[in-house]
C-alpha cells in the first residue's frame, strides 16, 4: 500500500481484485473511461509515462493480454520491453527470484507478469522495487480482465450494482472467474456460477455466489452471460465426457440464451472455442455480443492501471 491516497488508487501493486475496495475499483474504471475516448481519437498518444520503463514478463503464451499491455504502455509514452521468457535464462534453469533480481538491477518502473503458478506474481512483487501488475497467475487471479469486463458492463448498462451475472463453464481452472466474482460482488452485482460438478471448485459458494449445475435453470432471468474457455491444458484426467456432450449441456446456443433476459449481454474473455463453449451465431450476434468491445476496453483498462500505479512512483530513481 501507499499513503498517496490523492492518486485515487492507494495500492503499490495490482496483484488481484480480492480485498480491493469499491472506491479504488471505481477510480480505475472512471480513469479507463477517459482512455476509451482517447483511443478512439486520431492522436492516441500521451506522455504521462515518458521516461518510464515497462517490462512485460510472460511465462505463459498470450496474445490479447500481452499485446494490449504493450499497446497501453506505448500509448502512454513508456519504453516497453517484451521479454521472451522461453528464450531467456529462465529456460536454462534460472529461478524466478534470480530473474527478479536481474530485472531489479535494470531499474524498471512497472513489471507486468503472467505466470503459470498461482502466487508467483505476489512472490516476485516482494523482490523488486517497482510496481507489479498481475497479468494472470495460474488459476488464482487475472485482475485486469475483471476490470475490463466490468467496464464493458458498466458502459452498456450504466451500472454494476443489481446486475445478475452468470459465469459459465470451467470455473475450476479460471482465474478470470475468480477475479470477476470478487469484483462483481464488491460492486453490488449478483453472481451465479454455472458448470458441471467436475469443473466447480470445492466450497465455491463461500465466495458469495449461487451455484448451478443445470445451465438452463442458471441462466433464467440473468442480465449478463459470461462464458469461459474450457482450459484443456490445465486438465489432467477426464473432467468432461466429450466436447460434444459438454456443448450439449453447457455450450451457449440460442435455445439456452432464450432463458436469459431478452437484452442479456454475451461475454467471453477469449480465446473462444467455437462449438465447444459457445455457438458462432451467438458469439457473432451484433446486438448482444460484446466480445469485441471487451478487447477494446482491455487497452483502456490497462492504460488506466499503468497510469494509476506510476502516479506515486518517485521521479528520481531510488537505490536498490
C-alpha positions, 0 to 999 in steps of 0.5 A: 500500500501507499499513503498517496491516497490523492492518486485515487488508487492507494495500492503499490501493486495490482496483484488481484481484485480480492480485498480491493475496495469499491472506491479504488475499483471505481477510480480505475474504471472512471480513469479507463473511461477517459482512455476509451475516448482517447483511443478512439481519437486520431492522436492516441498518444500521451506522455504521462509515462515518458521516461518510464520503463515497462517490462512485460514478463510472460511465462505463459503464451498470450496474445490479447493480454500481452499485446494490449499491455504493450499497446497501453504502455506505448500509448502512454509514452513508456519504453516497453520491453517484451521479454521472451521468457522461453528464450531467456535464462529462465529456460536454462534453469534460472529461478524466478527470484534470480530473474527478479533480481536481474530485472531489479538491477535494470531499474524498471518502473512497472513489471507486468507478469503472467505466470503459470503458478498461482502466487508467483506474481505476489512472490516476485512483487516482494523482490523488486522495487517497482510496481507489479501488475498481475497479468494472470497467475495460474488459476488464482487471479487475472485482475485486469480482465475483471476490470475490463469486463466490468467496464464493458458492463458498466458502459452498456448498462450504466451500472454494476450494482443489481446486475445478475451475472452468470459465469459459465463453464470451467470455473475450476481452472479460471482465474478470470472467474475468480477475479470477476466474482470478487469484483462483481460482488464488491460492486453490488452485482449478483453472481451465479456460477454455472458448470458441471460438478467436475469443473466447480471448485470445492466450497465455491459458494463461500465466495458469495455466489449461487451455484448451478449445475443445470445451465438452463435453470442458471441462466433464467432471468440473468442480465449478463452471460459470461462464458469461459474457455474450457482450459484443456491444458490445465486438465489432467484426467477426464473432467468432461465426457466429450466436447460434444456432450459438454456443448450439449449441456453447457455450450451457449446456443440460442435455445439456452440464451432464450432463458436469459433476459431478452437484452442479456449481454454475451461475454467471453474473455477469449480465446473462444472455442467455437462449438465447444463453449459457445455457438458462432451465431451467438458469439457473432450476434451484433446486438448482444455480443460484446466480445469485441468491445471487451478487447477494446476496453482491455487497452483502456483498462490497462492504460488506466492501471499503468497510469494509476500505479506510476502516479506515486512512483518517485521521479528520481530513481531510488537505490536498490 
